[in-house]
Amino acid sequence: MRVLLVEDTLGLGEAVRDQIADDGHAVDWVQTLRFAETSVQTTTYDLILLDLMLPDGHGLDFLRKLRTSGNSTPVIILTARDQVSDRIAGLNAGADDYLIKPFDLSELSARVAAVARRYRGDPNPLIRVGDLQVDLGDHRISRNGQAVELTAREWALFEGFIQRPGMLLSRSQLEDRLYAFGAEIESNTIEVYVSRLRKKLGHDAIITVRGMGYRLETHEH
């Protein structure tokens, strides 16, 4: 997933960013509502983690604007313990969940995974694609019963395919998933990662559509 983190406290922001990245997600971290608004206008996110008290305003105003504009991206509010009324207002404004600071980072990971599954309409994180069994919650893959280990960046790319099985993804769509990881994007970067995925998942797992992009094969071989 690609996640937007809106949090102005440096230590917490770094900890949350690193945790989400370690879970295999791409994270864009901004510290003001102004940058958050710019980010959602230019990038499609799978999830927003939203602090409420920000230097240039209140996170709830941002959330209300987001929902009024028709943007239904899942939002988890990060809130201090004494902001009970804000938590209620946040849920009423269209938030999907909230976490009370200070929170355990493993709980954050679990909440993020739960929201992701809910929005895929898939409460069961186990799915089968072709020869592969994929556990979306734990980022585990097995191929014909054998465990397959992916790096965080390989998972970020593979997750793009999993979210749209059988659909064509352009090079720029795939590059976008790696850009958010801070990966250096060179002219052959996508080919390199697709080649690595094929070695691990099977040569026929990802199909090249010449001049257009790639798609995940959804039939068993």
C-alpha positions in Angstrom: 0.0 0.0 0.0 1.0 3.6 -0.4 0.4 5.5 2.9 0.3 9.2 3.7 1.4 10.1 7.2 0.4 13.5 8.5 2.3 14.1 11.8 4.3 17.1 13.0 6.1 15.4 15.9 9.5 14.4 14.6 10.3 11.4 16.9 6.8 9.9 16.5 6.7 10.6 12.8 10.0 8.8 12.2 9.0 5.8 14.3 5.6 5.5 12.5 7.2 5.9 9.1 9.9 3.3 9.8 7.3 0.8 11.2 5.0 1.1 8.2 7.9 0.9 5.8 9.2 -2.3 7.6 5.7 -3.7 7.1 6.3 -3.4 3.3 4.3 -0.3 2.6 5.5 2.9 0.9 5.2 6.0 3.1 5.0 9.7 2.3 5.5 11.8 5.5 4.3 15.4 5.7 4.2 17.7 8.7 1.5 20.2 7.8 -2.0 20.2 6.4 -0.9 22.3 3.4 1.5 19.6 2.3 -1.1 17.0 3.1 -3.6 18.7 0.8 -1.0 19.0 -2.0 -0.1 15.3 -1.6 -3.7 14.0 -1.9 -4.2 16.1 -5.0 -1.2 14.7 -6.8 -1.0 11.1 -5.5 -3.5 8.3 -4.9 -3.1 6.8 -1.4 -4.4 3.5 0.0 -4.5 4.9 3.6 -4.0 8.2 5.5 -2.6 8.3 9.0 -3.8 11.7 10.4 -2.6 13.6 13.4 -5.2 16.1 14.7 -3.2 19.0 16.1 -1.0 20.4 13.4 0.9 23.6 13.0 -1.4 25.1 10.4 -4.8 23.8 11.6 -6.9 20.9 12.8 -6.8 17.5 11.1 -10.6 17.2 11.3 -11.0 20.2 8.9 -8.7 18.3 6.4 -10.7 15.1 6.9 -14.1 16.9 6.4 -12.8 18.5 3.2 -11.5 15.2 2.0 -14.8 13.5 2.4 -16.8 16.4 1.0 -14.7 16.3 -2.2 -15.7 12.6 -2.6 -12.3 11.2 -1.5 -13.0 7.9 0.3 -9.4 6.9 1.1 -9.3 5.2 4.5 -8.2 7.4 7.4 -6.8 6.4 10.8 -6.7 9.3 13.3 -3.7 9.6 15.7 -5.0 11.4 18.8 -3.9 12.2 22.3 -5.7 10.5 25.2 -7.5 13.7 26.3 -9.1 14.4 23.0 -12.2 12.1 23.5 -14.6 14.6 21.8 -12.2 14.8 18.8 -12.2 11.1 18.4 -16.0 11.0 18.3 -16.0 14.0 15.9 -13.4 12.3 13.8 -15.5 9.1 13.4 -18.5 11.3 12.6 -16.4 13.2 10.0 -15.6 10.0 8.2 -12.5 8.5 9.9 -12.2 4.7 9.8 -10.4 4.1 13.0 -8.3 5.9 15.6 -5.2 5.2 17.8 -4.6 6.9 21.1 -1.1 8.2 21.7 1.2 6.8 22.9 0.4 3.6 21.0 2.3 0.4 20.5 3.8 0.2 17.0 2.7 -3.4 16.6 -0.9 -2.3 17.3 -0.5 0.3 14.5 0.6 -2.4 12.1 -2.4 -4.5 13.0 -4.9 -1.6 12.6 -3.3 -0.7 9.2 -3.6 -4.3 8.0 -7.2 -4.5 9.2 -8.3 -1.3 7.4 -6.6 -2.4 4.3 -8.4 -5.7 4.3 -11.7 -4.0 5.0 -11.4 -1.7 2.0 -10.5 -4.6 -0.3 -13.8 -6.1 0.8 -11.7 -9.0 2.0 -11.8 -9.7 5.8 -9.9 -12.9 5.1 -6.3 -11.9 4.2 -5.6 -15.3 2.5 -6.1 -15.2 -1.2 -5.0 -17.5 -4.0 -3.6 -16.2 -7.3 -2.5 -18.7 -9.9 0.0 -21.0 -8.1 0.5 -18.6 -5.2 -1.2 -18.4 -1.8 -0.8 -14.9 -0.4 -1.4 -13.8 3.2 -2.0 -10.1 2.8 -2.0 -9.5 6.6 1.4 -11.0 7.3 3.0 -10.4 3.8 3.6 -14.1 3.4 3.6 -15.9 0.1 3.8 -19.7 -0.6 4.2 -21.3 -4.0 3.0 -24.9 -4.3 3.4 -25.1 -0.5 6.9 -23.6 -0.4 7.4 -20.3 1.4 8.6 -17.4 -0.8 10.6 -14.5 0.8 10.2 -11.0 -0.7 12.1 -7.9 0.2 10.0 -4.8 1.3 10.4 -3.2 -2.2 9.6 -6.5 -4.0 6.4 -6.8 -1.9 5.5 -3.1 -2.6 5.6 -3.9 -6.3 3.9 -7.3 -6.0 1.1 -5.7 -3.9 0.4 -3.4 -6.8 -0.3 -6.5 -9.0 -2.3 -8.3 -6.2 -4.6 -5.3 -5.9 -5.4 -5.6 -9.6 -4.9 -9.2 -10.6 -5.1 -9.8 -14.3 -5.1 -6.0 -15.1 -2.4 -4.3 -17.0 -0.1 -2.0 -14.9 2.0 0.6 -16.8 5.6 1.2 -16.1 4.8 4.6 -14.5 2.2 3.0 -12.1 4.8 0.5 -11.0 7.5 3.1 -10.7 5.2 5.2 -8.5 5.1 2.4 -6.0 8.9 2.3 -5.8 9.3 6.1 -5.8 7.5 6.3 -2.5 10.1 4.0 -1.1 12.9 6.4 -1.9 14.2 3.9 -4.4 16.5 5.1 -7.1 14.5 4.7 -10.3 16.6 4.1 -13.4 15.5 3.2 -16.9 15.7 -0.6 -16.2 14.5 -0.6 -12.5 11.1 -2.1 -13.2 12.6 -4.8 -15.4 15.1 -5.7 -12.6 12.3 -6.0 -10.0 10.0 -7.9 -12.3 12.9 -10.3 -13.1 13.4 -10.8 -9.4 9.7 -11.5 -8.8 9.7 -14.0 -11.7 12.6 -15.9 -10.2 10.8 -16.2 -6.9 7.2 -16.6 -8.0 7.6 -18.4 -11.3 8.6 -17.3 -14.8 5.0 -17.1 -16.0 3.7 -15.3 -12.9 4.1 -11.8 -14.4 3.3 -11.3 -18.1 5.0 -8.6 -20.2 2.6 -6.7 -22.6 5.2 -5.2 -24.9 5.2 -1.4 -25.0 2.4 -1.2 -22.5 3.3 -2.8 -19.1 2.9 -5.9 -17.1 0.1 -8.0 -15.5 -0.2 -10.7 -12.9 -1.1 -14.1 -14.3 -4.2 -15.3 -12.4 -4.5 -18.9 -13.8 -2.7 -21.9 -12.4 -0.1 -23.6 -14.6 
